[in-house]
């Protein structure tokens, strides 16, 4: 339950920021992704829907899959942010931010799947 609360807060805030301040996120959208502005808005909506879906039992499993897929899908933007040293709103983040973020992205995938009941690994219940 604590993990679900944490993910809900994380994705709700991130989703709201994508919708309220899309310009900063547009800068890290890789060039091969079409329509950066619309892509950022769609990702914001996806984050908000995933956060809400984690609390609706019939949707929880699907929301978890969606958030896990989302974390995989945005990884190229995180790489671009790090490699291209993109400055957002006058803030230049260095490798002390980017390395942990890039390394922990798989943990976000797992956390969504675990919080949504898609997996119980590594704490499987013994039958």
PLY file of the C-alpha trace (Angstrom):
ply
format ascii 1.0
element vertex 127
property float x
property float y
property float z
element edge 126
property int vertex1
property int vertex2
end_header
0.00 0.00 0.00
2.86 2.38 0.80
4.39 1.79 -2.62
1.05 2.53 -4.28
0.80 5.82 -2.35
4.35 6.75 -3.37
3.77 5.93 -7.05
0.45 7.77 -7.05
2.10 10.90 -5.68
5.04 10.63 -8.08
2.93 10.10 -11.19
0.22 12.59 -10.21
2.78 15.36 -9.70
4.70 14.43 -12.86
1.48 14.23 -14.87
0.32 17.62 -13.65
3.71 19.13 -14.49
3.57 17.66 -18.00
0.23 19.38 -18.53
0.97 22.66 -16.76
4.56 23.19 -18.00
5.05 21.11 -21.12
7.84 23.23 -22.61
10.56 21.84 -20.36
9.57 18.28 -21.16
9.37 19.01 -24.89
13.09 19.78 -24.84
13.99 16.24 -23.85
11.73 14.49 -26.36
14.04 12.70 -28.82
14.02 14.11 -32.34
12.63 10.91 -33.82
9.42 11.24 -31.77
6.79 13.17 -33.76
4.76 16.05 -32.30
6.73 16.72 -29.09
4.11 19.05 -27.58
1.27 16.59 -28.06
3.48 13.74 -26.91
4.22 15.54 -23.64
0.52 16.25 -23.09
-0.43 12.64 -23.79
2.24 11.40 -21.39
0.90 13.75 -18.71
-2.59 12.35 -19.14
-1.19 8.80 -19.08
0.59 9.49 -15.78
-2.56 10.92 -14.21
-4.73 8.05 -15.43
-2.19 5.52 -14.17
-2.04 7.18 -10.76
-5.84 7.11 -10.45
-6.08 3.60 -11.90
-3.86 2.20 -9.16
-6.71 2.94 -6.72
-9.58 1.41 -8.72
-9.46 -2.32 -8.07
-10.81 -3.48 -11.47
-8.33 -1.19 -13.24
-5.32 -1.63 -10.96
-3.68 -4.44 -12.95
-4.06 -2.52 -16.23
-2.89 0.75 -14.67
0.21 -1.03 -13.40
0.97 -2.41 -16.86
0.42 1.04 -18.35
2.74 2.75 -15.87
5.41 0.09 -16.37
5.18 0.53 -20.15
5.27 4.29 -19.67
8.50 4.06 -17.64
10.07 2.06 -20.48
8.73 4.39 -23.17
10.14 7.58 -21.62
13.61 6.11 -21.06
14.94 7.55 -24.34
13.90 11.04 -23.16
15.76 10.49 -19.89
18.84 9.43 -21.85
18.59 12.49 -24.10
18.23 14.73 -21.04
21.45 13.29 -19.62
23.58 12.95 -22.74
22.63 16.27 -24.35
22.88 18.17 -21.04
19.49 19.77 -21.69
18.92 22.88 -19.56
15.30 23.16 -18.43
13.99 26.40 -16.97
17.58 27.56 -16.44
18.49 24.41 -14.49
21.34 22.25 -15.73
21.40 18.92 -13.94
24.65 16.99 -13.83
25.48 13.31 -13.66
24.80 13.17 -9.89
21.13 13.45 -10.89
21.14 11.58 -14.20
23.07 8.44 -13.25
20.79 7.47 -10.33
17.71 8.36 -12.38
18.79 6.22 -15.31
19.83 3.32 -13.07
16.59 3.44 -11.06
14.25 3.51 -14.06
13.94 -0.32 -14.07
12.95 -0.05 -10.41
10.03 2.17 -11.46
8.92 -0.54 -13.88
9.05 -3.15 -11.15
7.37 -0.84 -8.59
4.39 -0.25 -10.86
4.01 -3.97 -11.54
4.34 -4.83 -7.85
1.98 -2.08 -6.65
-0.61 -3.17 -9.19
-0.45 -6.84 -8.29
0.99 -7.90 -11.64
3.96 -9.49 -9.88
4.75 -10.44 -6.31
8.43 -11.05 -7.06
10.68 -11.27 -5.08
8.31 -11.77 -2.13
6.27 -14.63 -3.48
3.76 -16.21 -1.17
4.57 -19.83 -0.46
1.70 -22.22 -1.24
0 1
1 2
2 3
3 4
4 5
5 6
6 7
7 8
8 9
9 10
10 11
11 12
12 13
13 14
14 15
15 16
16 17
17 18
18 19
19 20
20 21
21 22
22 23
23 24
24 25
25 26
26 27
27 28
28 29
29 30
30 31
31 32
32 33
33 34
34 35
35 36
36 37
37 38
38 39
39 40
40 41
41 42
42 43
43 44
44 45
45 46
46 47
47 48
48 49
49 50
50 51
51 52
52 53
53 54
54 55
55 56
56 57
57 58
58 59
59 60
60 61
61 62
62 63
63 64
64 65
65 66
66 67
67 68
68 69
69 70
70 71
71 72
72 73
73 74
74 75
75 76
76 77
77 78
78 79
79 80
80 81
81 82
82 83
83 84
84 85
85 86
86 87
87 88
88 89
89 90
90 91
91 92
92 93
93 94
94 95
95 96
96 97
97 98
98 99
99 100
100 101
101 102
102 103
103 104
104 105
105 106
106 107
107 108
108 109
109 110
110 111
111 112
112 113
113 114
114 115
115 116
116 117
117 118
118 119
119 120
120 121
121 122
122 123
123 124
124 125
125 126
